[in-house]
Amino acid sequence: DSKIVIKTRIKTLPLHQWATARELRRRIKNAFDRYNIEIPFPHMSIYFGKESRPVELMLRNAEKALASEK
């Protein structure tokens, strides 16, 4: 498990906090890209032994979930 935690406090006008937070994240992302800093995506490999068959993964309500994202 790897992560970077950046805590900040920024004073902003009322109702501007969301735009300010987006701009801060954009600038941090651009700086990371400029200096080739990558944050790996956490993943897990599970090994059941050489005698096991591949595990089939099924998503419930996948069509409904995908339709709601559009």
N, C-alpha and C positions, 0 to 999 in steps of 0.2 A: 504494500500500500504506500503510494507516494503522493505527496500533495505539497502545495505552497499556500500558505495562509498569509494574506496581506490585510491588515486591519487599518482602517483610516477613519478620520472624522473630518468632515468637510462642512463648512458653514455655507448655506445656500438660501435663496429666497424661498418663501412658502410655495409649494406645488412645483418647484423646480428640482426637487431631490431626485426624481426618476431620470430626467434628462442628464443631470449632473453625474449620476451613477453610471449611466450608459456611456457617457463620454470618458469617464475615468477608466472603465473596463476596456473601451476601444483603445485608449492610449497605452494601457498596460499590455494589451494583446499586440499592438504594433511594435512596442519596444521589445517584447519577447521575440517576435518574428525577426526584427532587425538584428538581434544578437543570437539568433538560432537557438533560443531556449524552448525546449519542448517539455510538456507535461504528459507523461505516458497515461494512456487510458487503462484503468485497472481491469484486469481480466483474471480468470482462474481456469486452470486445466485440471480435469479430474481423470485419473487413470484407474480403471477397474480391473486391470490385469490383462495378460495376453489372451486369455480364453473368452473374454467378454465380446459381445457384438456391439456395433455402434448404437448409441442411444438416439431414438427418434424424438424430436422436439415438436410439440404441437401447441399452437397458440389458440386460446379460447377467445371467441368474439373478435378475431383479428380483422375481419372485414368491417365490422362496426367501428372499431377503433380507427382504422385507416380512413374510413369515410368521414369520421368526425374531425379529422385533422385537416381536411381540405377546406 
